[in-house]
Amino acid sequence: MTDQFILAAAVPFSIVDREQVLLLRGVFELLQEAAIKHADQFAAGTRAMVTRGESWILNRMAADIARYPRYEEPLRVVTWSSGIRSFKGYRDFRVYRGEELLISASTLWLYFNLTTKSLCRVPREIAGTFPSRPDAVFCPDLEKLHLPPPAPTTAAHEVSVRYSDVDGNGHVNNTAYLDYLQTALVRGGFPPRPRRLEIQFLREIPPDADRVAVRLEVRDSGIAFDLAGPGDRFAQGRVA
């Protein structure tokens, strides 16, 4: 058990698009898998969900995608904790093809009690023993990013929520949010593979939701977006 975890993987056919290029959802699926496996080494991942009734939920992410890999490309996903404070956990990622850096990302996770549906402090025995590298962070200002949503009058693209989008925590998985976003980008006539993604997850999409409305607004800094339902905004951010 070290201060970083390396996941060796080849891009599977299940997460590539019609051109056999990694889906936006697939990018985060790889990052999520590496994060879970690393956290499980310290009983802070899926094992915490079983033994403690607690789990991590993604709150923010900033990612730079220099190139989207293709089907069967061998990848090396490197991840490490950049710190744990109270109920917050910070984690960074780098994805390589050989020596080529493909993806850099910083994430903020919140520790959550599944029974009370509330945030809770990371247990001392986890926070005190989990190794971290606070000096190696792709986006050190992640929490300070200002991500205003599109104007309320912006036209929306409705995307269906599927049974498979709901994960073991009982809510729509974060990877599905990126799937809805990529679908809306294509429907809006925008490039489907953004090179920069910044997103804030505001609240969970209910497992019984049947549709999500995705709004896209062009701005100087890129395309502002949000995902919403009747009376609720689930996420907002920007792509470029």
Backbone as CSV, one residue per row, in Angstrom:
resi,resn,N_x,N_y,N_z,CA_x,CA_y,CA_z,C_x,C_y,C_z
1,MET,0.849,-1.181,0.000,0.000,0.000,0.000,0.887,1.235,0.000
2,THR,0.763,2.049,-1.076,1.639,3.202,-1.252,0.818,4.480,-1.360
3,ASP,1.535,5.612,-1.501,0.825,6.882,-1.574,0.181,7.108,-2.932
4,GLN,0.403,6.211,-3.895,-0.318,6.302,-5.156,-0.699,4.905,-5.626
5,PHE,-1.720,4.868,-6.472,-2.198,3.594,-7.003,-2.142,3.673,-8.522
6,ILE,-1.718,2.584,-9.147,-1.616,2.526,-10.598,-2.538,1.431,-11.119
7,LEU,-3.464,1.817,-11.972,-4.380,0.872,-12.614,-3.956,0.708,-14.065
8,ALA,-3.581,-0.507,-14.432,-3.252,-0.807,-15.824,-4.521,-1.300,-16.508
9,ALA,-4.865,-0.686,-17.624,-6.110,-1.050,-18.302,-5.982,-0.795,-19.795
10,ALA,-6.735,-1.553,-20.561,-6.893,-1.281,-21.990,-8.310,-0.760,-22.182
11,VAL,-8.492,0.182,-23.076,-9.812,0.773,-23.287,-10.774,-0.304,-23.776
12,PRO,-11.826,-0.621,-23.000,-12.764,-1.676,-23.409,-13.764,-1.169,-24.445
13,PHE,-14.323,-2.085,-25.199,-15.276,-1.732,-26.249,-16.547,-1.126,-25.673
14,SER,-16.863,-1.452,-24.421,-18.117,-1.002,-23.810,-18.159,0.495,-23.535
15,ILE,-16.999,1.177,-23.533,-17.001,2.613,-23.226,-16.348,3.443,-24.334
16,VAL,-16.469,2.966,-25.592,-16.047,3.775,-26.730,-17.276,4.142,-27.561
17,ASP,-17.127,5.188,-28.379,-18.252,5.653,-29.188,-18.252,4.994,-30.562
18,ARG,-19.069,5.523,-31.466,-19.215,4.935,-32.805,-17.939,5.023,-33.620
19,GLU,-17.005,5.869,-33.208,-15.707,5.977,-33.880,-14.616,5.247,-33.097
20,GLN,-15.027,4.459,-32.116,-14.128,3.669,-31.275,-13.167,4.546,-30.480
21,VAL,-13.652,5.712,-30.079,-12.909,6.640,-29.224,-13.579,6.664,-27.854
22,LEU,-12.775,6.769,-26.810,-13.291,6.738,-25.445,-14.373,7.788,-25.230
23,LEU,-15.506,7.372,-24.673,-16.585,8.288,-24.341,-16.177,9.189,-23.176
24,LEU,-16.841,10.350,-23.075,-16.603,11.223,-21.926,-16.940,10.483,-20.637
25,ARG,-18.011,9.729,-20.642,-18.359,8.890,-19.488,-17.240,7.903,-19.179
26,GLY,-16.642,7.364,-20.228,-15.583,6.385,-20.046,-14.354,6.958,-19.379
27,VAL,-14.072,8.241,-19.656,-12.938,8.894,-18.987,-13.095,8.775,-17.480
28,PHE,-14.283,9.168,-16.984,-14.451,9.140,-15.539,-14.629,7.727,-15.008
29,GLU,-15.136,6.806,-15.800,-15.225,5.418,-15.345,-13.846,4.876,-14.997
30,LEU,-12.861,5.195,-15.816,-11.493,4.744,-15.531,-10.950,5.406,-14.268
31,LEU,-11.176,6.721,-14.122,-10.708,7.416,-12.930,-11.401,6.872,-11.679
32,GLN,-12.701,6.668,-11.778,-13.467,6.172,-10.639,-12.998,4.788,-10.203
33,GLU,-12.724,3.925,-11.158,-12.277,2.571,-10.830,-10.937,2.599,-10.097
34,ALA,-10.017,3.446,-10.555,-8.719,3.557,-9.886,-8.881,4.117,-8.480
35,ALA,-9.742,5.126,-8.323,-9.961,5.733,-7.006,-10.544,4.724,-6.023
36,ILE,-11.516,3.938,-6.464,-12.151,2.954,-5.583,-11.144,1.892,-5.158
37,LYS,-10.366,1.409,-6.102,-9.392,0.354,-5.767,-8.334,0.870,-4.795
38,HIS,-7.913,2.113,-4.962,-6.932,2.672,-4.030,-7.553,2.845,-2.642
39,ALA,-8.763,3.412,-2.590,-9.423,3.617,-1.300,-9.713,2.294,-0.598
40,ASP,-10.019,1.248,-1.372,-10.309,-0.061,-0.770,-9.090,-0.638,-0.050
41,GLN,-7.906,-0.253,-0.496,-6.705,-0.741,0.186,-6.638,-0.248,1.632
42,PHE,-7.351,0.841,1.915,-7.335,1.424,3.255,-8.718,1.368,3.908
43,ALA,-9.558,0.432,3.410,-10.916,0.252,3.938,-11.724,1.533,3.899
44,ALA,-11.490,2.340,2.859,-12.169,3.632,2.752,-12.965,3.755,1.460
45,GLY,-13.150,2.644,0.739,-13.885,2.678,-0.520,-15.209,1.946,-0.398
46,THR,-15.414,0.943,-1.246,-16.662,0.187,-1.190,-16.796,-0.589,0.120
47,ARG,-15.675,-0.920,0.749,-15.738,-1.645,2.031,-16.333,-0.771,3.122
48,ALA,-16.081,0.538,3.066,-16.676,1.444,4.042,-18.185,1.496,3.874
49,MET,-18.650,1.347,2.639,-20.087,1.348,2.389,-20.744,0.143,3.053
50,VAL,-20.047,-1.003,3.031,-20.593,-2.224,3.616,-20.463,-2.230,5.132
51,THR,-19.281,-1.864,5.650,-19.035,-1.991,7.087,-19.519,-0.801,7.902
52,ARG,-19.533,0.397,7.295,-19.880,1.607,8.039,-21.176,2.264,7.573
53,GLY,-21.651,1.876,6.406,-22.797,2.570,5.838,-22.431,3.967,5.386
54,GLU,-21.183,4.139,4.933,-20.681,5.440,4.510,-20.042,5.323,3.135
55,SER,-19.994,6.431,2.427,-19.434,6.395,1.085,-18.933,7.777,0.698
56,TRP,-18.166,7.833,-0.393,-17.698,9.092,-0.956,-18.619,9.501,-2.096
57,ILE,-18.954,10.790,-2.187,-19.699,11.307,-3.325,-18.875,12.421,-3.964
58,LEU,-18.855,12.421,-5.291,-18.055,13.407,-6.003,-18.747,14.769,-5.962
59,ASN,-17.993,15.801,-5.603,-18.537,17.154,-5.519,-18.051,18.051,-6.652
60,ARG,-16.778,17.967,-6.992,-16.212,18.808,-8.048,-15.134,18.051,-8.814
61,MET,-14.972,18.438,-10.086,-13.894,17.869,-10.889,-13.454,18.879,-11.930
62,ALA,-12.156,18.959,-12.134,-11.576,19.717,-13.241,-10.638,18.776,-13.977
63,ALA,-10.794,18.687,-15.281,-9.986,17.744,-16.051,-9.523,18.381,-17.347
64,ASP,-8.312,18.042,-17.747,-7.755,18.432,-19.026,-7.496,17.157,-19.815
65,ILE,-8.063,17.078,-21.015,-7.940,15.868,-21.830,-7.154,16.221,-23.085
66,ALA,-5.879,15.906,-23.078,-5.015,16.227,-24.210,-5.384,15.391,-25.430
67,ARG,-5.775,14.142,-25.171,-6.204,13.251,-26.253,-7.094,12.165,-25.685
68,TYR,-8.176,11.854,-26.405,-9.046,10.748,-26.028,-8.480,9.456,-26.619
69,PRO,-8.167,8.464,-25.794,-7.630,7.214,-26.338,-8.684,6.419,-27.098
70,ARG,-8.224,5.477,-27.866,-9.100,4.659,-28.695,-9.225,3.244,-28.131
71,TYR,-10.124,2.495,-28.705,-10.366,1.107,-28.302,-9.071,0.303,-28.269
72,GLU,-8.885,-0.395,-27.157,-7.774,-1.320,-26.903,-6.446,-0.627,-26.638
73,GLU,-6.400,0.693,-26.611,-5.138,1.342,-26.246,-4.798,1.002,-24.797
74,PRO,-3.572,0.585,-24.516,-3.167,0.296,-23.140,-2.915,1.596,-22.376
75,LEU,-3.489,1.697,-21.193,-3.389,2.917,-20.396,-2.828,2.625,-19.024
76,ARG,-2.271,3.648,-18.425,-1.814,3.601,-17.038,-2.494,4.752,-16.303
77,VAL,-3.406,4.406,-15.386,-4.142,5.412,-14.618,-3.477,5.530,-13.251
78,VAL,-2.918,6.687,-12.966,-2.217,6.917,-11.698,-3.063,7.853,-10.850
79,THR,-3.303,7.477,-9.589,-4.106,8.318,-8.716,-3.517,8.354,-7.315
80,TRP,-3.783,9.441,-6.607,-3.327,9.578,-5.225,-4.220,10.566,-4.498
81,SER,-4.250,10.431,-3.188,-4.956,11.406,-2.360,-4.072,12.640,-2.207
82,SER,-4.695,13.823,-2.364,-3.945,15.056,-2.121,-4.362,15.699,-0.801
83,GLY,-5.079,14.914,0.039,-5.406,15.382,1.378,-6.820,15.030,1.801
84,ILE,-7.022,14.880,3.106,-8.341,14.667,3.705,-8.506,15.679,4.827
85,ARG,-9.601,16.434,4.766,-9.878,17.434,5.794,-11.343,17.363,6.190
86,SER,-11.602,17.017,7.441,-12.961,16.926,7.955,-13.767,15.938,7.111
87,PHE,-14.754,16.401,6.367,-15.586,15.515,5.542,-15.195,15.586,4.063
88,LYS,-14.053,16.229,3.751,-13.628,16.399,2.372,-12.402,15.546,2.055
89,GLY,-12.401,14.993,0.865,-11.254,14.244,0.379,-10.851,14.770,-0.990
90,TYR,-9.561,14.987,-1.193,-9.048,15.538,-2.441,-8.232,14.460,-3.146
91,ARG,-8.434,14.332,-4.457,-7.758,13.259,-5.189,-7.376,13.746,-6.585
92,ASP,-6.170,13.360,-7.006,-5.684,13.705,-8.338,-5.473,12.463,-9.187
93,PHE,-5.459,12.675,-10.504,-5.304,11.585,-11.465,-4.417,12.034,-12.618
94,ARG,-3.674,11.068,-13.164,-2.988,11.247,-14.438,-3.167,9.946,-15.227
95,VAL,-3.466,10.085,-16.515,-3.645,8.918,-17.382,-2.614,8.988,-18.496
96,TYR,-1.872,7.901,-18.669,-0.786,7.857,-19.644,-0.999,6.732,-20.649
97,ARG,-0.529,6.961,-21.869,-0.306,5.895,-22.849,1.202,5.860,-23.049
98,GLY,1.856,4.884,-22.432,3.310,4.907,-22.416,3.781,6.120,-21.629
99,GLU,4.555,6.980,-22.266,5.013,8.214,-21.623,4.154,9.421,-22.001
100,GLU,3.177,9.207,-22.852,2.300,10.304,-23.291,1.227,10.573,-22.231
101,LEU,1.180,11.809,-21.746,0.165,12.202,-20.772,-1.121,12.540,-21.515
102,LEU,-2.175,11.783,-21.258,-3.450,11.973,-21.948,-4.428,12.815,-21.140
103,ILE,-4.518,12.545,-19.828,-5.548,13.170,-18.997,-4.955,13.574,-17.655
104,SER,-5.274,14.787,-17.223,-4.941,15.260,-15.875,-6.239,15.702,-15.216
105,ALA,-6.409,15.366,-13.942,-7.663,15.738,-13.275,-7.459,15.903,-11.781
106,SER,-8.211,16.853,-11.225,-8.310,17.037,-9.777,-9.773,16.874,-9.385
107,THR,-10.011,16.245,-8.233,-11.384,16.004,-7.790,-11.522,16.312,-6.302
108,LEU,-12.740,16.679,-5.926,-13.103,16.875,-4.527,-14.267,15.946,-4.220
109,TRP,-14.110,15.139,-3.166,-15.131,14.184,-2.753,-15.614,14.530,-1.350
110,LEU,-16.875,14.245,-1.064,-17.461,14.469,0.250,-17.839,13.129,0.872
111,TYR,-17.552,12.988,2.165,-17.837,11.740,2.878,-19.274,11.791,3.390
112,PHE,-20.031,10.720,3.152,-21.481,10.762,3.261,-21.996,9.546,4.018
113,ASN,-22.935,9.778,4.946,-23.598,8.687,5.658,-24.836,8.277,4.868
114,LEU,-24.886,7.027,4.441,-25.965,6.572,3.568,-27.297,6.436,4.291
115,THR,-27.262,6.286,5.610,-28.503,6.147,6.381,-29.143,7.497,6.662
116,THR,-28.341,8.430,7.149,-28.873,9.751,7.504,-28.909,10.700,6.309
117,LYS,-28.273,10.287,5.190,-28.196,11.134,3.999,-27.564,12.491,4.317
118,SER,-26.497,12.454,5.108,-25.840,13.699,5.499,-24.325,13.524,5.462
119,LEU,-23.623,14.641,5.357,-22.162,14.601,5.377,-21.677,14.233,6.762
120,CYS,-20.554,13.550,6.841,-19.976,13.196,8.137,-18.461,13.243,8.036
121,ARG,-17.816,13.434,9.153,-16.356,13.525,9.205,-15.743,12.167,8.843
122,VAL,-14.682,12.217,8.068,-13.960,10.992,7.738,-13.389,10.410,9.025
123,PRO,-13.627,9.118,9.323,-13.119,8.527,10.565,-11.620,8.751,10.744
124,ARG,-11.227,9.001,11.985,-9.832,9.321,12.271,-8.886,8.215,11.833
125,GLU,-9.318,6.964,11.986,-8.434,5.853,11.621,-8.192,5.781,10.115
126,ILE,-9.081,6.386,9.324,-8.868,6.465,7.882,-8.075,7.714,7.535
127,ALA,-8.530,8.864,8.016,-7.874,10.127,7.698,-6.431,10.157,8.188
128,GLY,-6.165,9.504,9.329,-4.833,9.556,9.905,-3.833,8.618,9.267
129,THR,-4.327,7.618,8.518,-3.422,6.625,7.941,-3.356,6.670,6.421
130,PHE,-4.291,7.376,5.788,-4.310,7.416,4.325,-3.175,8.315,3.832
131,PRO,-2.247,7.794,3.047,-1.115,8.617,2.580,-1.584,9.659,1.573
132,SER,-0.937,10.812,1.551,-1.339,11.863,0.629,-0.125,12.565,0.053
133,ARG,-0.351,13.218,-1.113,0.686,14.009,-1.781,0.076,15.366,-2.116
134,PRO,0.014,16.276,-1.159,-0.625,17.572,-1.398,0.141,18.494,-2.332
135,ASP,1.363,18.121,-2.683,2.189,18.988,-3.519,1.972,18.749,-5.009
136,ALA,1.270,17.689,-5.364,1.117,17.323,-6.778,-0.352,17.419,-7.172
137,VAL,-0.823,18.634,-7.461,-2.237,18.865,-7.742,-2.383,19.558,-9.089
138,PHE,-3.209,19.018,-9.947,-3.434,19.601,-11.273,-4.172,20.936,-11.170
139,CYS,-5.242,20.997,-10.367,-6.047,22.217,-10.240,-6.137,22.603,-8.763
140,PRO,-5.161,23.332,-8.239,-5.157,23.678,-6.816,-6.302,24.602,-6.400
141,ASP,-6.912,25.303,-7.368,-8.011,26.220,-7.058,-9.378,25.602,-7.336
142,LEU,-9.464,24.297,-7.272,-10.701,23.588,-7.620,-11.911,24.127,-6.870
143,GLU,-11.780,24.341,-5.569,-12.922,24.789,-4.772,-13.299,26.238,-5.050
144,LYS,-12.393,26.994,-5.653,-12.650,28.409,-5.908,-13.191,28.674,-7.315
145,LEU,-13.291,27.629,-8.137,-13.772,27.817,-9.499,-15.189,28.384,-9.483
146,HIS,-15.400,29.426,-10.277,-16.724,30.032,-10.397,-17.372,29.487,-11.657
147,LEU,-18.444,28.734,-11.493,-19.079,28.036,-12.611,-20.552,28.436,-12.712
148,PRO,-20.835,29.664,-13.139,-22.230,30.102,-13.239,-22.983,29.307,-14.295
149,PRO,-24.239,28.964,-14.031,-25.025,28.162,-14.976,-25.492,28.999,-16.162
150,PRO,-26.009,28.362,-17.194,-26.589,29.109,-18.318,-27.777,29.962,-17.860
151,ALA,-28.121,30.939,-18.672,-29.281,31.771,-18.371,-30.542,30.909,-18.349
152,PRO,-31.514,31.261,-17.493,-32.736,30.452,-17.382,-33.497,30.299,-18.695
153,THR,-33.328,31.259,-19.611,-34.051,31.193,-20.884,-33.362,30.322,-21.931
154,THR,-32.197,29.756,-21.600,-31.459,28.923,-22.554,-32.237,27.663,-22.877
155,ALA,-32.313,27.322,-24.148,-33.018,26.110,-24.571,-32.352,24.874,-23.983
156,ALA,-33.148,23.856,-23.676,-32.652,22.641,-23.030,-32.799,21.430,-23.947
157,HIS,-31.882,20.501,-23.792,-31.955,19.204,-24.463,-32.352,18.177,-23.412
158,GLU,-33.446,17.455,-23.648,-33.895,16.450,-22.686,-33.253,15.107,-23.003
159,VAL,-32.696,14.483,-21.959,-32.009,13.205,-22.101,-32.642,12.205,-21.138
160,SER,-32.872,10.989,-21.599,-33.516,9.968,-20.775,-32.564,9.414,-19.718
161,VAL,-33.114,9.148,-18.539,-32.380,8.464,-17.468,-32.717,6.984,-17.556
162,ARG,-31.676,6.142,-17.517,-31.865,4.703,-17.703,-31.656,3.945,-16.394
163,TYR,-32.217,2.760,-16.343,-32.068,1.901,-15.171,-30.599,1.690,-14.836
164,SER,-29.767,1.510,-15.841,-28.341,1.220,-15.632,-27.564,2.411,-15.101
165,ASP,-28.155,3.609,-15.089,-27.451,4.798,-14.609,-27.360,4.841,-13.086
166,VAL,-28.208,4.079,-12.392,-28.243,4.090,-10.927,-27.226,3.089,-10.398
167,ASP,-26.377,3.535,-9.439,-25.273,2.702,-8.964,-25.565,2.069,-7.608
168,GLY,-24.545,1.481,-7.008,-24.687,0.780,-5.738,-24.988,1.674,-4.561
169,ASN,-24.808,2.992,-4.726,-25.179,3.937,-3.671,-26.651,4.335,-3.747
170,GLY,-27.349,3.841,-4.773,-28.768,4.149,-4.903,-29.058,5.473,-5.563
171,HIS,-28.058,6.065,-6.241,-28.322,7.300,-6.972,-27.686,7.224,-8.357
172,VAL,-28.064,8.144,-9.219,-27.504,8.167,-10.565,-26.004,8.445,-10.463
173,ASN,-25.211,7.567,-11.035,-23.757,7.674,-10.928,-23.237,8.903,-11.655
174,ASN,-22.133,9.450,-11.154,-21.547,10.647,-11.765,-21.171,10.434,-13.229
175,THR,-20.818,9.207,-13.596,-20.469,8.941,-14.986,-21.653,9.201,-15.908
176,ALA,-22.870,8.966,-15.413,-24.061,9.190,-16.233,-24.258,10.677,-16.513
177,TYR,-23.913,11.545,-15.553,-24.020,12.986,-15.774,-23.201,13.382,-17.007
178,LEU,-22.001,12.808,-17.127,-21.137,13.132,-18.256,-21.689,12.559,-19.552
179,ASP,-22.396,11.434,-19.453,-23.060,10.853,-20.611,-24.158,11.790,-21.109
180,TYR,-24.968,12.313,-20.180,-26.026,13.253,-20.558,-25.424,14.510,-21.195
181,LEU,-24.318,14.988,-20.623,-23.669,16.182,-21.153,-23.167,15.949,-22.572
182,GLN,-22.493,14.838,-22.799,-21.958,14.564,-24.133,-23.085,14.403,-25.155
183,THR,-24.173,13.767,-24.757,-25.329,13.622,-25.645,-25.878,14.990,-26.037
184,ALA,-25.997,15.896,-25.051,-26.505,17.245,-25.325,-25.559,18.027,-26.220
185,LEU,-24.257,17.868,-26.037,-23.290,18.562,-26.892,-23.487,18.167,-28.358
186,VAL,-23.659,16.883,-28.589,-23.862,16.410,-29.961,-25.172,16.954,-30.522
187,ARG,-26.236,16.898,-29.730,-27.532,17.396,-30.206,-27.500,18.898,-30.453
188,GLY,-26.660,19.606,-29.721,-26.555,21.049,-29.896,-25.619,21.457,-31.009
189,GLY,-24.990,20.491,-31.676,-24.091,20.788,-32.775,-22.687,21.164,-32.348
190,PHE,-22.310,20.815,-31.116,-20.981,21.125,-30.606,-20.077,19.898,-30.708
191,PRO,-18.755,20.090,-30.701,-17.840,18.940,-30.705,-18.118,18.025,-29.511
192,PRO,-18.135,16.715,-29.713,-18.509,15.794,-28.638,-17.407,15.508,-27.626
193,ARG,-16.183,15.953,-27.929,-15.056,15.611,-27.050,-14.370,16.871,-26.553
194,PRO,-14.876,17.480,-25.495,-14.222,18.685,-24.961,-12.837,18.362,-24.429
195,ARG,-11.951,19.338,-24.514,-10.585,19.165,-24.016,-10.450,19.593,-22.563
196,ARG,-11.394,20.412,-22.122,-11.365,20.882,-20.737,-12.757,20.730,-20.154
197,LEU,-12.843,20.181,-18.960,-14.118,19.992,-18.279,-13.987,20.447,-16.836
198,GLU,-14.920,21.288,-16.400,-15.024,21.698,-15.003,-16.476,21.530,-14.601
199,ILE,-16.725,20.797,-13.529,-18.100,20.490,-13.150,-18.254,20.473,-11.638
200,GLN,-19.390,20.983,-11.188,-19.773,20.926,-9.777,-21.073,20.141,-9.684
201,PHE,-21.061,19.087,-8.871,-22.255,18.286,-8.644,-23.000,18.873,-7.447
202,LEU,-24.247,19.257,-7.663,-25.007,19.980,-6.650,-25.903,19.063,-5.817
203,ARG,-26.577,18.151,-6.457,-27.438,17.198,-5.739,-27.657,15.978,-6.624
204,GLU,-28.072,14.898,-5.988,-28.226,13.660,-6.731,-29.479,13.690,-7.597
205,ILE,-29.397,13.041,-8.741,-30.570,12.834,-9.581,-31.350,11.662,-8.988
206,PRO,-32.619,11.833,-8.665,-33.380,10.738,-8.044,-33.407,9.501,-8.937
207,PRO,-33.333,8.322,-8.341,-33.329,7.095,-9.151,-34.617,6.875,-9.931
208,ASP,-35.707,7.566,-9.541,-36.966,7.404,-10.272,-37.169,8.487,-11.332
209,ALA,-36.174,9.357,-11.532,-36.280,10.377,-12.582,-36.268,9.692,-13.939
210,ASP,-37.054,10.221,-14.873,-37.052,9.621,-16.211,-36.356,10.482,-17.258
211,ARG,-36.161,11.802,-16.939,-35.479,12.680,-17.883,-34.662,13.746,-17.144
212,VAL,-33.626,14.205,-17.805,-32.815,15.312,-17.313,-32.717,16.340,-18.427
213,ALA,-32.879,17.616,-18.077,-32.752,18.693,-19.055,-31.341,19.262,-18.992
214,VAL,-30.645,19.298,-20.127,-29.280,19.817,-20.211,-29.299,21.108,-21.033
215,ARG,-28.878,22.207,-20.413,-28.802,23.494,-21.108,-27.353,23.820,-21.420
216,LEU,-27.128,24.411,-22.596,-25.792,24.771,-23.050,-25.811,26.221,-23.522
217,GLU,-24.852,27.013,-23.031,-24.777,28.421,-23.419,-23.337,28.768,-23.783
218,VAL,-23.133,29.267,-24.984,-21.789,29.637,-25.453,-21.351,30.927,-24.776
219,ARG,-20.142,30.906,-24.229,-19.539,32.081,-23.611,-18.087,32.190,-24.061
220,ASP,-17.447,33.313,-23.716,-16.060,33.520,-24.112,-15.141,32.438,-23.540
221,SER,-15.479,31.962,-22.342,-14.625,30.983,-21.664,-14.921,29.545,-22.068
222,GLY,-15.918,29.359,-22.944,-16.295,28.010,-23.342,-17.807,27.882,-23.394
223,ILE,-18.293,26.705,-23.078,-19.729,26.439,-23.071,-20.164,26.163,-21.636
224,ALA,-21.002,27.038,-21.093,-21.565,26.807,-19.761,-22.698,25.804,-19.894
225,PHE,-22.837,24.931,-18.907,-23.903,23.928,-18.955,-24.477,23.716,-17.569
226,ASP,-25.684,23.193,-17.548,-26.233,22.643,-16.308,-27.153,21.479,-16.635
227,LEU,-27.383,20.637,-15.632,-28.295,19.504,-15.718,-29.369,19.731,-14.667
228,ALA,-30.624,19.666,-15.068,-31.690,20.020,-14.146,-32.917,19.161,-14.357
229,GLY,-33.772,19.177,-13.321,-35.083,18.569,-13.373,-36.082,19.590,-12.889
230,PRO,-37.336,19.218,-12.765,-38.352,20.172,-12.292,-38.004,20.729,-10.910
231,GLY,-37.617,22.004,-10.860,-37.327,22.649,-9.579,-35.981,22.342,-8.985
232,ASP,-35.141,21.554,-9.662,-33.834,21.169,-9.114,-32.745,21.325,-10.159
233,ARG,-31.577,21.782,-9.715,-30.385,21.767,-10.560,-29.441,20.737,-9.982
234,PHE,-29.036,19.767,-10.800,-28.222,18.656,-10.323,-26.723,18.907,-10.480
235,ALA,-26.339,19.654,-11.498,-24.911,19.926,-11.727,-24.789,21.119,-12.652
236,GLN,-23.621,21.767,-12.596,-23.339,22.867,-13.510,-21.845,22.957,-13.720
237,GLY,-21.447,23.578,-14.827,-20.022,23.675,-15.106,-19.774,24.283,-16.461
238,ARG,-18.600,23.975,-17.036,-18.279,24.465,-18.367,-17.320,23.502,-19.040
239,VAL,-17.378,23.526,-20.360,-16.459,22.732,-21.169,-15.839,23.656,-22.213
240,ALA,-14.688,23.255,-22.714,-14.015,24.043,-23.745,-13.222,23.101,-24.640
